[in-house]
Structures are given as structure tokens and as C-alpha cells.
Amino acid sequence: AVRERIADINSAVENSIQGIREVKSFTNETYEMGKFHAVNSEFRSAKENMYQTMASFHAGMIFNIEVFSLVLIAAGAVMVNRGTVSFADIIGFQLFVKTMMNPVRRLTNFYEMYQQGVASFERFTEIMDIEPDINDSPNAIEPPALTGEIHLDALGFKYLSSPDWILKDIDIRIPAGATVALVGESGAGKSTLASLIPRFYDVTEGRILIDGYDIRTLKQRALRASVGIVHQNVFLFDTTIRDNILFGRPDAAEADVIEAARSANIYDFIQSLPDGLDTLVGERGVRLSGGQQQRVAIARVFLKNPPILIFDEATSSLDAESEALIQNAMERLCVNRTTIIIAHRLSTVKKADKTYVLRGGRLVEQGRHDDLIALGGYYNELYSRSAY
Ligand code: ADP
């Protein structure tokens, strides 16, 4: 119980600290402290319980030993008085018992340590026994280089945490090298659909084929090596810009890193920094703007050079210059790759070979921008609401 409560404290503290900006901006420090006190007092009572048990155990043991000595002395005195036992025998016996008590004491101490060890080990095995949801099948194969032809075949998907279908009856064929846009209102299932391709989740029904291989038959490493992702909220590590770009392919040569940065339209900016590629980013270094972070993420993918690309466009509008630099880098990155863009901008939708319109997890329309407008349906409605 003590160890479980410690885990609760850790997760509560982690959560509060991660959300420190929210806590401060809503001036909810007292509320967060209250939450901490709650888990902490549970920890305290677990700990008190443990000390209580240990105290009665030790006190009981010492009481027994001492009572035993007293009885021995009293009984010995009576026996010596009656002349049944000699005084030397009693003293000898007493010393013998004392010597014997030491190993007993050591054994009980050992037992206590052993119990603590077993409890910790059980927690350890409990955690180690958790199986990841997604595993390589025993006969998973390493495919030859993929070209990136994608077929979503009668696909349906539910999250384990909820009974609702998030995606249903999705049929999409994307030829290798094509660029497609996914559009739809927030919550329509665009991000979910995109996260099924690198197999962050397994489909609930139907299948996803890449170059004709069901992705569940491929080694995850091979599959994910073939998919590059640029998220809306880019994550950069607290290290140098170089290391952040190298994350795409850690063994890449310096010239390739520079080439990737150049293709991602971020090289000039990097050069303007005093330490160039060695500039630290994040907590310990310079803070990059959203647009600059996205371009570093694009450079990463240039270095990785995968046949399939998933790009989640930033919803918040960037400044015009940043926007143009990203667009331009993206266009370069899309060349010869199958690209799926979760689109938030009309300019992207217009350039896509095909646009898929999702509504409530279903594919309701598909085609090029002009045709979809001419259709006068849901996309047209989204467009006239200037969602696109
Ligand atoms: P979009 O990208 O189009 O805004 P999402 O794919 O993020 O849509 O979400 C589709 C639906 O799936 C939403 O109703 C959302 O609440 C739900 N959803 C998203 N992620 C999870 C998750 N991890 N667990 C359960 N439901 C989720």
C-alpha cells in the first residue's frame, strides 16, 4: 500500500507541474495543493499503518524475550533454593539462551526486509507484465522498400475507452506519390484516421494495406520507418537544433543535416543564431516560434526520407512569412511521397490531388476542390462558412 500511494503522489505532482501555466493563470494553487494534501495524507496513513504493524511486531517480540528472561530468573531462583539445580547451571543456561536470541533477532529483521523486498518486487512485476496494445505478430515481415500506395479497406475504428464508432466504412485508395487532403469539422476523425496508418492504434474492422501488405503483417519498425509525421504541436527535445534534426536519422552526415535544414527553409535562420546548429532549444536555450519549430520538424522528416508523409497543419494561423516558408518547404517535401494532409487551409486543399471530406467519422464526399464546390454539398457548406 505504501508503494502504491507513493506512485499516486508521483503522478499527482507530475500532473500539477506539467500544468503549471494553467494552475498559475487560473490562480488555482490552493486547489492543486489541496489535491496534493489529499494524496499525501493517504500516503501518510499508509505509512502510519506500516509503522503501527512494525511497532507491534517489534514490541511484541522484545516483550516476549524479556518475559522469558524474567521467568527464567524467577524459576531458577526457586530451583536453586530447593537445591534441584546448581547456581552455575542456571547462569550457564541463561547465557545459552541469550546467545540463541541474537540469531532469532537477526532472523526477524531479515524477515521484515524480505517482506518489503517482496512487496516492491510484486509492484515491479505488475508494471513489467503490462503488455503493449500493439505488438508485432510472430511472423511479421520486413517488406522491401515501400512505394507508399495506401488502401484503407472498409475501415472501422473505435477507441478501447468508448463504445462509439469514431470511423466507419472508410474506403480510400491513395496511389503512390499522390497528395490528399483530409477535411472536416473538429472531431470528425481526421487525426484518428491519420494515426492508424503508422499503427499507433489497430483498426477495429477492415484493414489498411500499404503496397498490398496489411500493415498488421509488417514489422512495426519497418512500417514506422516508412511514415514521416509532422504534428501540429511539434515536440522538440531540450538539446541542440542539430540533434533535433538528426532525430530523423541519427547516423546522417553533417552535409545531409544542412541539406535537410535548407530544404525545410530553416537554414538561414539557424545561421543567424550565434551558435548555428549547436544552438540549444527549449528550456535551456532559445525559444523557437511555432513556425520555426514546424520547419525543424520538416527538416527532420527530410532527413528521414520516408515514402509516406502525414502532415497535420497548424490550426492557429502563423504570420504570412512563416506560413509561406512552411508551405514552400512542404511542397518540396511532398514530391515523390504519398502525402496525407490534415488540412486547415484552402490553399492546401486546392493543391491536393484529391480531398476527402469526413463528417462524424464517415466519408461523405471526395474529389477536387472545384468539383466539391460544384457538388454543392457538405464541403460547399464548410467552405461557405469559411471553415476552408
Ligand atoms: P479531428 O482530428 O477530426 O478533430 P479526432 O480524430 O481528433 O478528430 O477525434 C475524433 C473523435 O474521437 C472525437 O469525438 C474525439 O473525442 C474522439 N477521440 C480522439 N482521441 C481519443 C482517444 N484517445 N480516446 C477516446 N476518444 C478519442
Residues whose N, C-alpha, C, O or C-beta is under 5 A from the ligand:
A	BS01	ADP	Y159 S161 I166 E185 S186 G187 A188 G189 K190 S191 T192
